[in-house]
Amino acid sequence: MKCPSCSHTETKVVDSRLSGDGASIRRRRECLECQHRFTTYEYVEQVPLMVVKRDGRRQPFDRERIVSGLIKACEKRPISIEKIEELTLDIERGIQRKFDREIGTKDIGEMVMEKLAELDEVAYVRFASVYRQFKDVNQFMSELKIMLDKK
């Protein structure tokens, strides 16, 4: 680590501890040349996750889009915003475990539907009707039949 005072490249770590949020490590260092003390922070390098849309376009992952979709699906249902946040966090963790750099909207949609099916059937059907772009009542009924057969 280069000293900010004299630019000497040899330093020693005097103290290390986790930062308040636990996402980084705070290190106190001392220059071996001029004895100047300074603080550095060490973070895990995050490569942004890209979402591949149906038409092939790519955009950065945005958890707020999941929250928005869940809120619409759960509208007028007995589901708290805390539960929606918890569901979003579960989905986000699943995405981080399974995918490294890119994820398709299909994969995100399937994960959301899986979680909604466990939580609330009406919210699940609402989300599925938009996500799967139901064209008529027959598609809607076939989705309901699949759900009823699982019971």
N, C-alpha and C positions, 0 to 999 in steps of 0.2 A: 504494500500500500504506500503510495506516494505521500509524503508529508506536505500539507498545505502551506506550511511556513517556509521550509527551506528546500522542498522538492526532493529530499533524500528518499530513497526507495526502501530503506530498511526500517521497519517499525515493529513494536511488540504490542501484543494485546494485554492490557492491564486488567480489564473487566469485561465480561460478557453476560448479557441477560436478555430474556425475551422482552419484547416491547409490550405495551399495555394490551394490544389486541391479539397478541400471540402470532401475528402474521409475519413478524420480522425479528431479527436479533440485533440488539444494540450493542456495539462494541466501543469501549474506550481504548484508544491506542496512544502510544508514546513513541515519538521519533527517537531512534538510537543516535542520531547526530546532534540535534538541537534540544532534545528533551521536551519539545512542544507536545501537548496533549490535545487530542481531537476525538470526535465521535464519528463512527460510521454505522450504517445500517445495512443489514444483509437481508435480501428478499428472495423468495423463490421466483424464478423467471416465469412469467405467465405468457404463454403463446395464445393470442386471442382465438377463440373457437369461432369458426365461420359456419353459417347455416346455408346449405345449398337449397335454393327454392325449386319449385316444380319446373320452372322454365330454364333452370341452369344458372340463374344469377346467384351471386354470393353476397351475404351481408353478415356483419358481426352479430353474434348471439346476443339477444336482449331478453333477460328474464322477465321484464315488464310485459312483454307480449304474451308470455304464458299466464302471468297474473291477470292480464286483461281478458284473455279467453276464458279463464276459470271464473272470473267475476261475472261475465256475461252468461256462462252456462249455469251458474249457481244462483242467478238472480231470482229473488222471491222464494228461495229454498232455505231451510233452517241450517245454513252453513255459515259459520263465522268467518270474518276476514283473517283471523288467526289460523283457522284451519286451511284456508286457501294459501296463506303464506307457508304453512308447514308442508302442504302438498307441493307447492312450487319448489321449496328447498329439497324435498325428496327427489323430485324430477331432475333438478339441477345436479344433485349429487350423482344420480344414475347416469346422467349425460357425461359428467366428468370421469366416471369410472369406465364407461364403455367407449368413449370417443376421445381422440387425441386432438385433432386439428379441425375436422369437418364433421358435420352431422346434417342429414337430410331432414326437411320439414316432415316427411313421412314418419321418420323415427321419433321425432318430438311428438307429433300428433298421437302416435300409437302409445307412447309412454303416458301422455296426458289421459287418454281414454282408459288405459288400464287402471290408473289411479282413481279416476272418476267412477268407474264401474264399481270399485270397492266402496266408494264413499256415498254416492247417491245416484240411483238409477235414472231419475228424471234429468239431472244435470249431465249424466253420461249421454243420454239420447239427444239432448240439445246440442252438446258439443259434437257428437258424431254426425248429426244432420248437417251441420255447417262444414265440419272437417271433410267428410266424405262427399259433400256436395250432392245430397239426395236430390234427384230430379223429379220424383213423383212419390206417391203414397206407398207404392209397392216396395220401393227400396227402404222406406221407413219401416214398413211392416216386417220385412225380412230381417232387419236389424233387431227389432223387438223380439222376433221369434228366436233368434240366436241367443238373445239375452235370457229369454224365458226357458229355453232348453238347458241352459247352464244351471238353472235353479233346480 
